């Protein structure tokens, strides 16, 4: 009898964990949200390739709580992130031609999305590249990057 109760409890726990795991499983974003985010990233590529860092930054949350995480640490805020880009990429030659490759887009609830991919720069003298993970949130009806971890 005791073994039967233990088996039932263990079975119930396993079933609960299985269902709760399914609830937290990765979700595909709605097509319109995925399309909106990827369109913003296309606009960012175009702005970068035109040498317009301010337009590139339009994809980011214009807020002091924006986080950019790179090899030198965390930069907080839209203005500080723009200044970081301007310092690292002072002219069109330093900027080169930017291309994103998207590996993964995942919904995290109704108003958040994770985008993981790779960035490439084609410049006259080199071709730097790295990976990124972008946390997007829908704020006041607009998708914006609230955290960017690029390496």
N, C-alpha and C positions, 0 to 999 in steps of 0.2 A: 504494500500500500504506500509506504513512504517513498519507494522508488518511483511509483506511478505519479505521485504529486511532484516530485523533483523533475521528472521528465516533462510533465505538463508545464511547469513553471519555466523550465529551460526552453521548451518549444515556444511558449508564449513570448519569452524574451527575444528569442531568435527572430520570430515573426515581426515583433515590434521594431527591432533593429533593422530588418530588411526593409520594412515600409518606411521608416524614418530616413534611411539611407536613400531611398528612392525620392523622397521629398527634397533632399538636399542635392540630388544629382544635378549634373550640368544640364542647363536648359539652352535650347536654341532661341536666340532673340526673335522677336516678331520681325517679319520681313521688312516692314516699313522703318523700324528702328535701326536694323542692320544697314539698310540702304542709306539712311540719313547719316549715320556715323561714318560709313565708308565714303560717302560723298564729301563730307567735311575733310576727311583725310586726303582725298583727291585735290580739294581746294588748297590744302596745306602744301602738298607737293608742288602745285602750280605756283603758289605764292613764293615758296622757297626758290624754285627754279627761275622766278622773275626777279629774285634779289630783294623781296619785300618781306622782311621779318615781322613787321607789325601785322600784315595780313596773315602770315603764317600763324601768328599767335591768336588769331580770331577763333581757332579751335579750342583754345584753353579757357578755363573759367577765369573771368576777370575779377579776381578776389584775392585777398591776402592769405587765404587758406589753401590756395593752389600749392601743390607739392611737386617739385621736379627733383628726382633722385638720379644722380649721375656718379661718375667715378670720384668726384671731389666732395661728395656728400649731398645733403638736402638743401635745396633752394626753396624758400617760401615766398609765395606771392607772384602775381602776374607781372608786375613791374620788374621785380628782381630776376624773374625767369627771362624776360625780354632782354634785360641788361646782360645776363649771362650769355645768351645767344649772340648779342651784338659784340660782345668782347671776343667770343670764340670764333665768330664768323664775320669779320669786319668788312668784307667786300665779296663781290660775286665770285672771284677766283677761289676764295676760301670756302665759300658755300658750295660750289660745284653744282652738280645735278643730283637731286634727291629722288630716290625711288623707295617706296615701301613694298614689302611683301608681307601679306597677312597670313598667319598660320592658324589662328583660332579666334573666334568671336563667340562669347558666352554671355547670356543674360544672367544677371545676379539680381533677381527680383524684377519688378516692373519698371523701375527707373534707374537701373544701373547695369553697366555692361563692362566686360573685360575684353580687351583686344590685345593679342600677343602677335608679335611679328618681328621682322628684321628691317633695318634701314641700310641703305647703300648710298654712298656719295661717289660720284664719278668726277674726279678733278684732273687737271692737266698732269699733275705729278704723282698722284696716288689715288687709292680707292678705299678709304676707310669705310667700315661697316660695323654693325653691332645689332643687338636685339633690344626690344622694348616690350613693356607691358603698360597698357594705358587703362586707367580706371575712368570710365565715362559715367556721368550722371545726367539725368534729364532735370534741369533746373529752370523753372519758369517757362516750361514748354520747349526748351532748347537743349540739345545734347552738347555737353562740354567735357573736356578732359579736366578731371579734378586731381589726378595724380599720374605722373609720367615717370616710369623707371626705365631709363635708357642706359645701355652699356656699350 
